[in-house]
Amino acid sequence: MTENPQERGLMMFDGLCGFCHGTMRWLAERDQHDRLRFAPQQSTVSEAVLARHGVDREAMLAGNSVYLALDFDTPRERLLTQSDVTVNALLLLGGVWGFWGRILQLIPKPLRDWAYRLFARNRFRFSARYESCPLPSPVVRAKFLA
């Protein structure tokens, strides 16, 4: 888990998922330290990062997961999935959000991941599904790599 204030991350999310898109906007608006960048999983940027870590497109779609590449595009790059993404995204935000990330770390990973998978499988019941990736606001758009 990240505790390094210099660390940065690339969040790769399902660009067709309304909940995912809303979550990325929420994170971008609270990223006071400019540590996060975003790319839809449907982009070539995400495809290249996921391929470096041996994640093929079918596995990505079947996994219903958002991905976080810490230290993106460096030799130290590492890929996180499922609940580790949530925990580390909050840690990267820092402040009160980092506190909540540390609290989530106390929950055993198998239990966190179970809850993540349950929600991910049902996310389209809670939000819209887009036909194409919606454009974020200009402020948030500056954080998108694709």
Sequence and secondary structure as in RCSB ss.txt:
>XXXX:A:sequence
MTENPQERGLMMFDGLCGFCHGTMRWLAERDQHDRLRFAPQQSTVSEAVLARHGVDREAMLAGNSVYLALDFDTP
RERLLTQSDVTVNALLLLGGVWGFWGRILQLIPKPLRDWAYRLFARNRFRFSARYESCPLPSPVVRAKFLA
>XXXX:A:secstr
    TT  EEEEE TTBHHHHHHHHHHHHH TT  EEEEETTSHHHHHHHHHTT  HHHHHHHT  EEEETTTST
T EEEETHHHHHHHHHHH HHHHHHHHHHHTS HHHHHHHHHHHHHTHHHHS B SS     HHHHTTB  
